[in-house]
Amino acid sequence: MNVLYRYDGCANFDGFCCTEYKILRETECGWWIKYDNNYIVAHNNKAEKWVSKSGKKRFCYPTKLEALNSLYHRQNMRIKILNSQLTISHNLRSICINLLRKMGNENV
């Protein structure tokens, strides 16, 4: 195994893309991968990232199937968070409307 995989949503089209990360070296507990991220390079002067072999929330995975499963679970969590935030926003808007009407603002 020379690469690990990560699926992410892609902004340039409707769908997702798979990124392959080259394994630089392997330890008993994980892998060091080549990770060209401007933030990491600027702050650590290294283009490397450590990925656990056994972590529940890994950055990337040994198989495309595991990586796709990770994308599925990440998107489910994202949907739950966004639905919760949307519910809070709707409730706050309703409270604001009621308060504005009580204060005499009929333009709401």
Summary of the structure (lengths in Angstrom):
residues: 108
radius of gyration: 21.6
end to end distance: 61.3
largest distance: 68.8
contacts: 234
relative contact order: 0.14
helix: 43%
strand: 27%
